[in-house]
Every structure is written in structure tokens, then in C-alpha cells.
Amino acid sequence: MAEMKLGNIMAGDGHPVYVIAEIGINHNGSLEVAKKLIEGAAQAGCDAVKFQKRTPELCVPMDQRLIERDTPWGRMTYMDYRYKVEFGFEDYSEIDAYCRQQGIAWFASCWDEEAVDFMEQFNPPCYKAASASLTDLALLKKTKDTGRPLIISTGMSTMEEVDAAVEALGRDNLMIAHTNSTYPCPVDQLNLRMITTLKQMYPDNPIGYSGHEVGLSTTWAAVALGAVFVERHVTLDRAMWGSDQAASVEISGMSRLVSNIRDIEKALGDGVKRVYEGEAAARKKLRRV
């Protein structure tokens, strides 16, 4: 059975779909915005929120550091922008306490090995590796060596690259998310049947879905196809400044996402044919032979 314990919650086959609201960098460096997103995700019924953690001097290529861009804080270099949206220890300490207060788990995607060491201070229930990191086997192994469950995302990757990552990491404590890394992703490129393919290829690993499309129906379809965890970016307003906002879900949408996932879980049943009590009267009245 493909299942795993994330903190104090079981995820996988036979368990409720584990719903992750990715805050990512949609907080735009504001702890106040981050808290509003945490509170909204908790009230929507999500199981966890996820952030992104980078060490800018390790993650930003030299040829991009001095490129200037317009931001809500004025025109600045890309390197300065990356520092602007990066939370430090005191920020994450406050986030950790606030998540506990709201009753929701939190973790992060670490984009470099130093970020893994940083996040270990907060005892996260698991980690997620971004699609961009799927071929960075040193980073993946460093993350997996913490002993915590690791979710790998498979966007922008060939099947050979996915299989190489799985084989390098080993299949224990590993969850796999199907995704397309286009932001936002056209629905005709979602290829949701890959969820079925991954479940067949890795039957002992929980398979989920990380969506970057506009709308919710396709994420519900992913659940119907067997995704045991789902992740969607969350925002206060899709019109806010930031590269991920347009492919995100507002708080009201996140509430509908979770509520309908719970209905889908009930509706799917167990696949065993039976006559239900509610059918008895109609059976008695309408059956002739």
C-alpha cells in the first residue's frame, strides 16, 4: 500500500487526499501577507502550507545577478530582489508559531543544500523538491538524507530523468507529483493520465498532482484519477504582483477545492457493487421479474 506519514497525518492510498497550499513566494516578502495566507489555507481545510527557501548567493547565476527589474519596491537588481522576498530565521520562527496556532503543518521546497540545513531547524514533516531540482541529485540526496519524506515534482522532465531520480534516491520515504511547469499551464498540456502511468510504474510510492492551471476542475479530475495528494499555489489576489500569482488560487477557491475533494472521495467508493438501502423501495416497486 502506497502510504506515508507526514507529521501526524497519514497520506496515500486509503487515506484522505493530503492538500497542500503552496504560498511559495506569493507573500512578496511580507510576513503579514504570509500569515493571511496561512490563516486562509487553514480555514479552507488544507493540511499544509508550503514555502520556498533559497540561499540567493548559491541559487542566482552570476550572469543574472545584476540584471535590473521593476518591482513593487522600485527598480533593483535581480539579486537584491531575491533577498527582498527571502524570509530569515526570525521570520520562519514566527511562521512556525503561527502555523501551530492555526493547526496547519508547513514545510518548504529547498533550492540549495544550505537551505536544507536551514529548514532542519524547524523540524518539518517533509520536504518537496521543485521540478527544476529533479536532476540535481546532490541536492535531492541531501534532502532525503534528513530522513524525512521527500516529494519530488516531475515538471519539465523526461521519463528517463524521473526514473533516474527515483533510482538514485531509493523508493522508501518518497512521494512523486505529476505536474507541468508552465505558469499558468494550458489545460491541453496537463496530461493528467500521467497520474495513472506513475501509479503503475511506482505502485509503492504515493502519487499526487501539483497544478499550475487556471481553475479547479482539472485538479478535481486529478483526484478522481487517483492522486493521493494535491498542491495548488494560493494567493490573496491573482492580480497581485509576482510571477506565480496568475496561476494561483484565491482563498475562496481553495475552500471550494478542498470541499469538493472531500465530496469526490466519498463519491468514489470502494468499487464493490452493492444494493444500497435507499434503492430498496425503488427495487421493490419497479422490478417486474
Buried (B, 14 or more C-beta within 10 A) or exposed (E): EBBBBBBEBBBBBEBBBBBBBBBBBBBBBBBEBBBBBBBBBBBBBBBBBBBBBBBBEEBBEEEEBEEEEEBEEEEBBBBBBBBBBBBEEEBBEBBBEBBEEBEBBBBBBBBBBBBBEBBBEBEBBBBBBBBBBBBBBEBBBBBBEBEBBBBBBBBBBEEEEBEBBBEEBEEEBBBBBBBBBBBBBEBEEBEBEBBBEBBEBBEEBBBBBBBBBBEBEBBBBBBBBBBBBBBBBBBBEBEBEBEBBBBBBBBEBBBEBBEBBBEBBEEEEEEEEEEEEEEEEEEEEEEEE
